[in-house]
Amino acid sequence: MKNTLKLLAIAALIILTTSGCGTQKPARQANYAGSRVRFKALIYYTEYAEEAHVQFAHQSIAFFKKLTVGDGFKVDVTTDLSGYTLEQLMEYSTIISVNAAPQSRAERELFEKYMKHGGGWIGFHAAAYNDRNTGWPWFLEFIGGGVFKCNNWPPQPALVEIDNARHPVTRNLPKEFVIPPSEFYQWTPEPRSNKDIEVLVSFSRKNYPIGLKDIVYGDDWPLVWTNRNYRMIYLNMGHGDEEYIDATQQLLFINALRWIVSRDPEGNPFDK
């Protein structure tokens, strides 16, 4: 009887191990690129901006270049998109606009074609600034339809809240966290009213009123969002030389980069 029970136990163990029941497939441990560059990114900025925006641009260039250590990806820098053909621009998985949007007609036409052909865009702070004098209807639609309404002043830290904790850009971030000092733009109409916009991070109402010179007392205030019609993300941060002092905000920026690049029409370079 004992021998029979032992044989049945051994048989059951064999069935479990060969059928996969009760076991999990080992997780993929690593994906080394070797000497292969996974993707290319192009940083676009201007030196002809207010000092705080130029400071952020210089620190952003250093930040993103540091992430290329080991040649995992390549970063180029330009102050003029018109020097590229569309074919050359499409070699970049994303354009990172750190303190300005394209200004000249040639730059604007090229950037619009790039985005409509599947290009990627990560925009910070002043890269989305527009008002009644901007004169670029497509760009207004691209960023969600809002024009500049107001801002807090002087720059100061703020509590922010995650709108979608399941999104790849935010799922490893705290539900609430304080971000470094910045000037934050408010928009009209606010982006959340646009059905094509998904807001990922918002300004907490616990901050109101905010500002010591220019004071903002309320209203909905999205800070990070994406337009579902494009491979893009906008982050309202980007004023001054303190934007990279906080690890959580750095993680937000890296998450944004990874998410945009992972959706490249040519395929996800992180899966290769």
C-alpha positions in Angstrom: 0.0 0.0 0.0 2.8 2.3 0.9 4.6 1.6 -2.3 1.4 2.3 -4.3 1.0 5.7 -2.6 4.6 6.6 -3.3 4.3 5.7 -7.0 1.1 7.8 -7.2 2.9 10.8 -5.6 5.8 10.5 -8.0 3.5 10.3 -11.0 1.6 13.4 -9.8 4.9 15.3 -9.5 5.9 14.3 -13.0 2.6 15.5 -14.4 2.9 18.9 -12.6 6.5 19.5 -13.7 5.9 18.5 -17.4 2.6 20.2 -17.9 3.6 23.5 -16.4 0.8 23.4 -13.8 1.8 25.1 -10.6 5.0 26.6 -12.2 5.8 30.0 -13.7 7.9 30.7 -16.7 11.2 32.2 -15.7 11.2 36.0 -16.1 13.4 37.5 -18.7 16.5 38.5 -16.8 18.2 41.0 -19.1 18.4 42.4 -22.6 21.9 43.6 -23.4 22.3 45.9 -26.4 26.0 45.1 -26.9 27.5 47.5 -29.3 24.1 48.3 -30.9 22.5 51.7 -30.3 18.8 51.2 -29.5 17.5 54.5 -30.8 18.3 58.1 -31.5 16.9 61.3 -29.9 17.2 64.9 -31.0 17.2 67.7 -28.5 15.9 71.0 -29.9 16.4 74.2 -28.0 17.1 77.9 -28.4 19.7 80.2 -26.8 17.4 83.2 -27.5 15.1 82.8 -24.5 14.8 84.1 -20.9 17.7 83.1 -18.8 15.8 80.5 -16.7 14.7 78.7 -19.9 18.2 78.6 -21.2 19.5 77.3 -17.9 16.9 74.4 -18.1 18.0 73.7 -21.7 21.6 73.4 -20.8 20.9 71.2 -17.8 18.5 69.0 -19.9 21.2 68.5 -22.5 23.6 67.3 -19.8 20.9 65.1 -18.2 19.9 63.3 -21.4 23.5 62.9 -22.6 24.4 61.3 -19.3 21.7 58.7 -19.9 23.5 57.6 -23.0 26.5 56.2 -21.0 27.3 52.9 -22.5 26.0 53.9 -25.9 22.5 52.6 -25.2 21.1 55.4 -27.4 22.4 58.4 -29.2 21.5 62.1 -28.5 22.1 64.9 -31.0 21.4 68.6 -30.3 20.2 71.3 -32.6 18.9 74.9 -32.5 17.5 74.7 -36.1 15.3 71.9 -37.5 15.4 73.4 -41.0 18.8 72.0 -41.5 17.3 68.5 -41.7 15.3 66.7 -44.4 12.2 64.8 -43.4 14.1 61.5 -44.1 16.9 62.6 -41.7 14.5 63.7 -39.0 12.7 60.4 -39.2 15.9 58.7 -38.1 15.2 60.1 -34.6 12.7 58.2 -32.5 11.8 61.4 -30.7 12.5 65.1 -30.6 13.0 66.5 -27.2 11.9 70.2 -27.1 13.3 71.6 -23.9 12.6 75.3 -24.1 11.0 76.3 -27.5 8.7 75.2 -30.3 9.8 75.5 -33.9 9.7 79.1 -35.0 10.4 79.6 -38.7 8.0 78.5 -41.4 10.4 75.9 -42.6 10.9 74.4 -39.2 7.2 74.3 -38.5 6.3 72.6 -41.8 9.0 70.0 -41.2 8.0 69.3 -37.6 4.4 68.9 -38.6 5.3 66.4 -41.3 7.5 64.6 -38.9 4.8 64.2 -36.3 2.2 63.2 -38.9 4.6 60.5 -40.2 4.8 58.9 -36.7 7.5 61.0 -35.1 7.8 61.3 -31.3 7.8 64.5 -29.2 8.7 65.3 -25.6 8.0 68.9 -24.8 8.9 70.8 -21.7 7.4 74.0 -20.3 8.1 76.8 -22.8 8.1 74.3 -25.7 4.2 74.5 -25.7 3.8 78.2 -25.0 1.5 79.9 -27.4 -0.8 82.9 -27.4 -2.9 84.8 -30.0 0.3 85.9 -31.7 1.7 82.4 -32.3 -0.1 81.9 -35.6 0.2 78.1 -35.9 -3.2 76.5 -35.8 -1.9 72.9 -36.2 0.4 73.3 -33.2 -2.5 74.6 -31.1 -4.5 71.4 -31.9 -1.4 69.3 -31.3 -0.8 70.5 -27.7 -4.5 70.2 -26.9 -6.1 73.5 -27.9 -5.2 75.6 -24.9 -3.4 79.0 -25.0 -1.5 80.6 -22.2 -3.8 81.9 -19.4 -1.6 82.7 -16.4 1.2 81.4 -14.2 2.4 81.6 -10.6 5.3 83.8 -9.7 8.0 83.5 -8.4 8.9 79.8 -9.2 8.3 77.6 -6.2 7.8 73.9 -5.4 4.4 72.4 -5.7 2.4 69.3 -4.7 1.3 67.2 -7.7 -1.1 64.3 -8.1 -1.2 61.3 -10.4 -4.3 61.1 -12.6 -3.7 57.7 -14.0 -1.6 55.4 -11.8 -1.7 52.6 -14.4 -0.1 54.5 -17.2 3.6 53.5 -18.1 4.7 57.1 -17.4 3.3 57.2 -13.9 2.8 53.7 -12.6 6.1 53.7 -10.5 5.5 57.1 -9.0 3.9 58.1 -5.7 0.3 59.1 -5.8 1.3 62.6 -4.6 4.8 64.1 -4.5 6.4 67.5 -4.4 8.3 68.7 -7.5 11.1 71.3 -7.5 10.5 75.0 -8.0 9.1 76.1 -11.3 6.9 78.6 -13.0 3.8 76.6 -14.1 1.6 77.6 -17.1 -2.2 77.5 -16.8 -4.2 77.2 -20.1 -7.5 78.2 -21.5 -9.4 76.1 -22.4 -7.7 73.6 -20.0 -6.5 70.5 -21.7 -8.7 68.1 -19.8 -11.8 69.5 -21.7 -10.3 68.1 -25.0 -11.5 64.5 -25.7 -8.2 63.7 -27.4 -6.1 64.6 -24.3 -5.2 62.2 -21.5 -4.0 64.0 -18.4 -1.4 62.1 -16.4 -0.3 64.5 -13.7 -2.1 67.5 -12.2 -1.4 70.4 -9.9 -2.9 69.6 -6.5 -5.6 71.9 -5.3 -4.0 71.8 -1.9 -1.4 74.3 -3.3 -4.0 77.1 -3.7 -3.4 80.0 -3.5 0.1 79.8 -5.0 2.4 82.7 -5.8 3.9 85.6 -3.9 3.8 88.2 -6.7 1.5 86.7 -9.3 -1.1 84.6 -7.4 -3.3 81.8 -8.8 -6.3 81.0 -6.7 -7.8 78.0 -8.3 -9.0 76.1 -11.4 -8.1 72.7 -12.9 -4.4 72.7 -13.7 -3.0 69.7 -15.7 0.8 69.5 -15.8 1.6 66.4 -17.8 -0.6 65.1 -20.7 -0.6 63.4 -24.0 -2.6 63.9 -27.2 -3.8 60.4 -28.2 -3.6 61.4 -31.9 0.2 61.7 -31.8 3.2 60.0 -30.2 3.8 62.9 -27.8 3.9 64.0 -24.2 4.0 67.4 -22.6 5.5 68.2 -19.2 4.9 71.7 -17.7 8.1 71.7 -15.7 11.2 73.4 -17.1 12.0 76.8 -15.6 15.3 77.5 -14.0 18.3 75.5 -12.8 16.6 73.3 -10.1 14.5 70.9 -12.2 16.9 68.0 -11.9 17.5 68.1 -8.2 14.7 65.7 -7.4 14.9 61.9 -8.1 11.1 61.5 -8.5 10.9 64.2 -11.1 13.9 62.7 -12.9 12.2 59.4 -13.0 9.1 61.0 -14.5 11.2 62.5 -17.2 12.9 59.1 -18.0 9.5 57.4 -17.9 8.3 59.9 -20.5 11.3 59.3 -22.7 11.0 55.5 -22.5 7.2 55.5 -23.2 7.5 57.7 -26.3 10.4 55.7 -27.7 8.7 52.3 -26.9 5.8 53.3 -29.3 8.0 53.9 -32.3 6.3 52.7 -35.5 9.5 50.9 -36.3 9.1 48.8 -33.2 9.9 48.9 -29.5 13.7 49.1 -29.3 13.6 47.9 -25.7 12.2 44.5 -26.8 15.0 43.9 -29.3 
